Amino acid sequence: MGPSSIRLGLIGDNIAASSSPALHRIAGRLTGLTVTYDLLRPADLGKSFEEVLAWAEADGYRGLNITYPYKERVIAHLDVPDPAVRAIGACNTVLFGAGKPQGWNTDFSGFVAGYRHVFGDRPPGRVAMAGAGGVGRAIAFGLCQRGASELRLFDVDAGKATAVAEALRSLPVKTTVVVAKSIADACRDADGLVNSTPIGMVGIGGCPFPADCISGQRWAFDAVYTPVETPFIVAARQAGLEVMSGYELFFFQGVDAFRHFTGRDVPQDALREALKQGEDQVPA
């Protein structure tokens, strides 16, 4: 591929409905690059995650996005320059080049940018968060960075929630971090609700919060963006909460990942409009 061409991909297990290929191809067109972007599902390729990662590097990919369930697993294979990302312990963006691949977490930076875009400078307050996996770790750090007064973590795997809590407590943050015994306990008197699980995603469905827990909060965020209107987002909006959809996280993490891959800043308004209109409406 020539200097104006770049080869990217996504590794994950439930990625058929991903909009990442369109985002990066459109971003390429808007910045004068030809971008190819492949969906790399290990089961379809008959390879392990590690084998796909190594194959992509050897085959000439510039970089990869990493999604569920590999964001924590990939860390062992990367050099992670940012100490905040090392503390998060999960990466969703891998850049190949000289030496060991570099890892970044644009879920973290993208969540912070998305939160500012939707909610401005309003502090998160007391937040109940379902899910403490790869994306959950990034969002938890983002909430602390935005000044959440209390973060109540719940995961069906209590060990994951405990690990995130310990990582956050090791940092100079003012947020009180607790591991909740149940999702109902986490929601009690909360200002915000956050879903960081795959529940609600196409092919999985459902809502991470019991219906009677979605009431009285100020705001809600769902990390799932396929579909954008998840059962949780619909229920939160109906209960009068201000909502941030997973689309905002998808959009801003993609903008940041594209910057890592290419060194270029894509015009955000043009990218947002092009994604709305459809990839085939953007001149090649």
N, C-alpha and C positions, 0 to 999 in steps of 0.2 A: 504494500500500500504506500502511496506517495505521502509527502509531508503534510498535505492538506486532508489526509484521510486518517481516521482513528478507529480502532476496533475495540469494542466494549462488550460486556455481557453481565448477566445476572445469574447467580447460583442460589437456588432455593428449592423447596419441595412442592409448594402450591403457588406456582407463578404463571400459570397459563393466562390469567386475566390481568397481568401486570401492565401498567401504563408506562413503565420505565423506558421500554424501547422507543416509544413515541416521543417522550420528553427529551431524551438525549439525541435522537435523530433530528428533531425540530431545533433544539438548541444548537446543533451543529450547523444546520442551514442558516440560522440567524447570525452565526459568527464566522461563516465562510469555511466550514469544515464538512467533509463527508464522513458521517458517522454510521458504522454498522453496530448493531446491538443485538446480541443473541441471548436467548433463554436457555440456560444450562441446568437441566434437572438431573442430578446424579443417577436416579433410578432409570431414567430414559436412556442415559448414556452407558449404563451398565458399569458405572465406576463409583468408587467412594467419593466423598466430598474432597478429601485430600488429593485423590487422583485427578479430579476435575480441575482443582486449583493449580496443580503442577502442570497439567496438560495445557491449560489456558496460557500460563506464563511461557511455556516452551513454544507454543504455537503462534505467539506474536501479539497477544492481546495487550493493549495499553493499560487496561484496568478492568476491575469487576466491582459490581455491587453484590453484597452478600445479604441474604434475607433469611427469614425463619426456616429451619431451626439452627442455622450455622453461625450466627453473629458472635457467639462466645467461643465456639470451637475454632474459629479461624485465627484467633489471637495468638495461639502457639506458633503460628507459621509466619508472623509478621514482625517487623520493626515498627513500633508505635511512637512517633516523635512527641506527641502532645501528652504531658503528664495527666491531664484531666481525662483523656481517653484511656490511658493506661489504668487509671483508677476505676473508670466505668467498667472495663473488662470486656468490652464488646466492640466490634468494628463492623461497619456496613459498606465500607469503601476501601478497596485495595488498589494500590498503584504499583505497577511493575516498572522496573528500570534497572539501573546498575545495582548489584548487590541484593540484599534481602528485600522482598516486597514490603511496601509501607502501608500501614493501616490507619484509617481515619474513621471518625464517627460523625457523619452528617445527620444522623437522627438527633443527636445532641444539639448541634448548631442549628439544624433545621427546625427543631421544636421551639427553640428560643426565638428564632426569627418569626415563626408562625404565630407564636403566642403574642409577640409584640404587634404583629400585623392585625390580629383579631381583637385582642384585649388591651392594646396599648401598654401603658405603664402601671395598670392596676395590679396590685400584688395578688398572688394566688390564694392566700389565706390558708385555711386548713383543707388539705386535699386527701381524699380517699382514692387509692390507686389499686386496680386489679391487674395483677401480672407483674412479675419481677424478672422476666427473661431478658433477652438481648435489647429489645426496644424499650422495655420497662426500665432497665438500668439507665439508658440514655435520657429518658424523659424524667426520671427521678432526679438526676443530676441537673437537668434543665430547670426543673421546678425549684430546686434549692438555689440555683443561680438567679432565678427571678424573685427570690425572697419569700418563698412559701414559709408560713409560720410553723406549720406542722405537716408532716407527711406520714400517712398511715398506709403501710404496705400490706397487701394480702396476696398470697399466691397459694394455690393448692399444694405446691411443693414449698413447705414452710422454710426449708433450707435456702431456697433462692431468695426469699424475702429477707431472711436473716443476713445473708451475704451482702445484699445491697445496703441494708441498714448499717452494717459494720463498715462498709466502704465509705458511705456518706459521713458517718461519725468520725472517720479518720481525717476528714478534710475540715478546713476552717470555715464551716457554714453555720449560720445561725438557726437553721431549721431544726426543729425537734423531730426526730425520726423514730417511729415505732412500728413494730410488726403486729398487725391486728390478728385476733384469733378467728375472726370471721369477716366476711364482706359487710355484713350488717353492722358490726362493731366499727368498722372503718368509716362507714357512711354517717354515723351518728354525729349530728351538728357540723357536718362538713360544709365547706364553702364551694368546693369543686370536686367533680368526679372524673376520673381518668381510667380509660380502658387501654391497657397495654398487653392484652391477650389477643390471640387470633379469633376469639369468639365474635361472631357477627360477619366473618369473612365469607365470601362466596365459597361454597363447598363445605362450610362448617356451620354457619348460621348461629342463631341464639343471641342472648343478651347477657353480659357479664354481671349485671346488677339486677337483683330482684325488683320487680315493679314498685313495691312499696318503699324501696330505698331511694327512688328517684323523685325527690320532692323536697323543696325548701332550699336547695343549693342555689348558688349564683351562676355557675358555669359548668360546662362539661366538655371533655375532649375524648375522641375515639381515635386511636392510632390506626384502626382499620380504614382503608379507603376503597376497597373493592367489596361491596358497593360503597359509595360516598354516604348514602342515606342508610346507615345501618339501623337495626332495630333499637340500639341504644341511643343513637342520635335522634331518631324519630321520637322516642319516649321522652328524652331530655327536653327537646323543643316543645313537646306537648305539655310538659310540666312547667314551662315558663323559664327554663334555663337558657342562658346565652351559650351557644355551642361553637366549638371549633372542630371541624371535621378532619378526618385523617388526610383529606386532600391537601390541606395546608402543609402538613408535615411532609407528605409526598412531594409537593411542589418545592418547598424550600430545601429539603435534604437533597433533591435532585439538582437544584441550582448550585448548591455547595459542592456536590460530588462532581458536577461538570467542571467546576473551577479547578478541582484537584486533578481531574483527568487531562485537562487541556490548558490550564493557566489563563482561561478566558472567562470574562463575566458576560453572561447572556442577558440581554435586555428583558427584564422580568415582565413588564406589561405586555410586550409582544409575545413572549413565550406563553403567558397565561391565556391570551386571546387565541393564539394558534392552537393550543391544546383544546380549547373550547370548540373551535371551528373544525378541527380534525386535521390529521397529518397530511392528507392528500390535498388540502387547500394551501399548503405552504410551498412556494416555489423551490424546486431543487437547486 
